[in-house]
Amino acid sequence: MAHPVLVVVDVQERLFNAMDAERRDDMVANLKILLGAARRLEVPVLVTEQYPKGLGRTLPELRTLLTDTPPFEKTAFSCAGAEGFVDRLRAIGADHVILTGIEAHVCVLLTALDLLKHGLSVSIVADAVCSRRAANLEIGLGQARQAGAVITATETVVFQLLARADTDAFRELSKLLR
């Protein structure tokens, strides 16, 4: 991963409460790990909010980790349709987008498809995305995989970003994964 960026898609109060109750808490725990790793390793983070007037803001427990990251507000389902989003990816030189968030079969999937069309490599962190129904989650991940996105896990992403075990960053971040 030469120039990765972590994207947190629409993890908002009203949307979150509608998600699969068996997955949503693990999703947030994994997002916190990924955000901690991104901060420590200086990986840029972008955040989106789908129609925040109606669906609320990003979850408070995530907002505290995103103090310097104003969200891209959007009404398009794909983040690529949010004003300035693709321009921001280009400005930071991103070539690899790590997608997380809600919902796997709608906004996450449509974002992945658009970013692949823009020539970016895309990974979707399967344990850091959620949908209202498990079947929709699987359909979204399957369609993204068919289109060329890599489906991965939080721990895999952290170790890929770290690359080595003989660093202070590894010693700090490995504690998050226990």
C-alpha positions in Angstrom: 0.0 0.0 0.0 2.0 3.0 -1.3 -0.4 5.9 -0.5 -3.5 4.5 1.3 -6.4 6.5 2.7 -9.0 5.2 5.2 -12.6 6.1 4.4 -15.3 5.9 7.0 -18.7 5.9 5.1 -21.9 7.1 6.8 -21.5 5.7 10.4 -24.2 7.9 11.6 -26.5 7.8 14.6 -29.9 6.9 13.0 -28.3 4.6 10.4 -26.3 2.8 13.0 -29.3 1.9 15.1 -30.9 0.2 12.1 -27.9 -2.0 11.4 -27.6 -5.7 12.2 -27.4 -5.7 16.0 -25.0 -8.8 16.0 -22.4 -6.9 13.9 -22.6 -3.2 14.6 -20.7 -3.1 17.9 -17.9 -5.2 16.4 -17.9 -2.8 13.4 -17.4 0.2 15.7 -14.7 -1.6 17.7 -12.8 -2.4 14.5 -13.3 1.2 13.2 -11.6 2.4 16.4 -8.7 0.1 15.8 -8.3 1.3 12.2 -8.6 5.0 13.2 -6.0 4.5 15.9 -3.7 2.8 13.4 -4.3 5.5 10.8 -3.5 8.2 13.2 -0.3 6.5 14.5 0.9 5.7 11.0 -0.2 9.1 9.5 -2.6 7.5 7.0 -5.1 10.2 5.9 -8.8 9.6 6.9 -11.9 10.8 5.1 -15.4 10.7 6.5 -18.7 11.0 4.9 -22.2 11.6 6.2 -25.3 10.8 4.2 -28.0 13.5 4.6 -27.0 14.4 8.2 -30.1 16.5 8.8 -32.2 13.4 8.5 -29.8 10.6 9.6 -27.7 12.3 12.3 -24.0 12.9 12.6 -21.1 10.4 12.8 -21.3 8.4 16.0 -19.9 10.4 19.0 -17.4 7.7 19.9 -15.9 7.9 16.4 -16.2 11.7 16.2 -13.8 12.0 19.2 -11.2 10.2 17.1 -11.9 12.4 14.1 -11.5 15.9 15.5 -9.4 17.2 12.6 -11.5 15.5 9.9 -14.6 17.4 8.8 -17.1 15.1 7.1 -18.1 15.3 3.5 -21.8 15.7 3.5 -23.6 13.9 0.7 -26.9 12.9 -0.8 -25.3 10.7 -3.5 -25.0 7.1 -2.4 -21.4 6.8 -3.7 -18.9 8.9 -1.8 -17.4 9.8 -5.2 -20.6 11.8 -5.7 -19.9 14.0 -2.7 -18.6 17.4 -3.7 -14.8 17.5 -3.3 -14.4 13.9 -2.3 -12.5 12.6 -5.4 -10.5 15.9 -5.6 -9.4 15.3 -1.9 -8.3 11.8 -2.7 -6.2 13.2 -5.6 -4.8 16.0 -3.5 -3.4 13.6 -0.9 -2.1 11.3 -3.6 -4.2 8.3 -2.6 -3.8 5.3 -4.8 -5.4 2.8 -2.4 -8.7 3.3 -0.6 -9.6 1.3 2.5 -13.4 1.4 2.8 -15.3 0.9 6.0 -18.8 1.9 7.2 -22.5 1.6 6.3 -24.2 0.0 4.4 -22.0 -2.6 2.7 -24.4 -3.2 -0.2 -25.3 0.4 -0.9 -22.9 3.3 -0.1 -19.8 1.2 0.5 -20.4 -0.9 -2.6 -21.3 2.0 -4.9 -18.2 4.0 -3.6 -16.0 1.0 -4.3 -17.4 0.6 -7.8 -16.8 4.3 -8.6 -13.3 4.4 -7.1 -12.3 1.3 -9.1 -13.5 3.2 -12.3 -11.3 6.1 -11.2 -8.3 3.7 -11.3 -7.8 3.4 -7.6 -7.2 0.1 -5.8 -9.9 -0.6 -3.2 -10.1 -2.7 -0.1 -13.3 -3.2 1.9 -12.7 -4.2 5.5 -15.4 -6.9 6.0 -15.4 -6.7 9.8 -15.6 -2.9 9.7 -18.7 -2.6 7.4 -22.3 -3.4 8.2 -25.8 -3.6 6.6 -29.2 -4.0 8.1 -29.4 -7.7 7.0 -26.6 -10.2 6.9 -27.7 -11.3 3.4 -27.3 -7.8 2.0 -23.8 -7.5 3.6 -22.7 -10.7 1.8 -24.2 -9.6 -1.5 -22.4 -6.2 -1.3 -19.1 -7.8 -0.5 -19.5 -10.4 -3.2 -20.4 -7.8 -5.8 -17.4 -5.6 -4.8 -15.1 -8.6 -5.0 -16.4 -9.5 -8.5 -15.7 -5.9 -9.6 -12.1 -6.0 -8.3 -12.1 -4.8 -4.7 -10.1 -6.8 -2.2 -12.2 -8.0 0.8 -10.0 -8.0 3.9 -10.1 -7.8 7.7 -9.1 -5.1 10.3 -6.1 -7.0 11.5 -4.9 -7.7 8.0 -5.1 -4.0 7.2 -3.2 -3.0 10.3 -0.4 -5.5 9.7 -0.2 -4.4 6.0 0.1 -0.8 7.1 2.8 -1.7 9.7 4.8 -4.0 7.3 7.3 -4.8 10.1 7.3 -6.1 13.7 10.5 -4.3 14.8 9.0 -0.8 15.2 7.6 1.3 18.0 4.4 1.6 15.9 4.1 -2.2 15.9 4.5 -2.4 19.7 1.9 0.3 20.2 -0.7 -1.0 17.7 -0.3 -4.7 18.5 -1.9 -3.8 21.9 -5.1 -2.7 20.0 -5.4 -6.1 18.4 -5.3 -8.3 21.5 
